Amino acid sequence: MATEDSKTFHTERRFPDRGGPNWVGPLVSYREIELLRKFLTSSSKVMSRKRGGTDTQEQKALKLAIKHARFLSLIPYRGGM
């Protein structure tokens, strides 16, 4: 039987050096193409929070950055990266 510790959700930040009190700018920029591709599946879908290891704030920033990069044709809307 699984213990309670295995059921807890990942709470550590994926980008601990970003978003602090002295941080200026977005958590994730649409210009960071290689970083954004790490959070896309092979079919160009955004990974879930659990699979990507992000918290809510980071996931929202990733979603917006990916949408912006797709609009500017920096990453594809569909698979085939």
C-alpha positions in Angstrom: 0.0 0.0 0.0 1.3 3.5 -0.8 2.4 5.8 1.9 1.0 9.3 2.4 4.3 10.8 1.2 4.0 9.3 -2.3 0.6 11.0 -2.7 1.8 14.5 -2.0 2.0 16.9 -4.9 5.3 18.4 -6.1 5.6 21.8 -4.4 9.2 22.9 -5.2 9.6 25.6 -7.9 10.9 24.5 -11.3 12.6 27.9 -11.8 13.9 28.8 -8.2 16.2 31.5 -9.5 13.3 33.4 -11.2 10.4 35.3 -9.7 12.1 36.4 -6.5 11.7 39.9 -5.0 14.5 41.3 -7.2 13.4 39.6 -10.4 12.4 41.9 -13.2 10.4 40.6 -16.1 8.4 37.5 -16.9 9.1 34.1 -15.4 9.5 32.6 -18.8 10.0 34.6 -22.0 8.6 33.6 -25.4 12.2 34.1 -26.8 13.5 31.1 -24.8 12.7 28.5 -27.5 14.8 25.7 -26.2 13.3 26.0 -22.7 9.8 26.1 -24.1 10.4 23.0 -26.2 11.3 21.0 -23.0 7.7 21.5 -21.8 6.1 20.4 -25.0 5.3 16.8 -25.9 6.2 15.3 -29.3 2.8 16.3 -30.6 3.4 19.9 -29.5 1.0 19.8 -26.5 1.9 21.5 -23.3 3.0 19.1 -20.5 0.9 18.8 -17.4 2.0 20.4 -14.2 2.7 17.1 -12.7 4.8 15.8 -15.6 6.7 19.1 -16.1 7.2 19.7 -12.3 5.9 23.3 -12.4 3.7 25.1 -9.9 0.6 27.1 -10.9 2.3 30.4 -11.5 5.0 28.8 -13.6 2.5 26.8 -15.6 0.5 29.9 -16.4 3.7 31.7 -17.5 4.7 28.8 -19.7 1.3 28.6 -21.3 1.4 32.3 -22.2 5.0 32.2 -23.4 4.2 29.1 -25.6 1.1 30.8 -27.0 3.1 34.0 -27.8 5.9 32.0 -29.5 3.4 30.0 -31.5 1.7 33.2 -32.7 5.1 34.5 -33.8 5.9 31.1 -35.6 8.9 30.4 -33.3 7.5 27.0 -32.4 4.9 24.9 -34.3 1.3 24.5 -33.4 1.4 20.8 -34.3 4.0 18.0 -34.0 7.2 17.6 -36.0 9.7 19.6 -34.1 
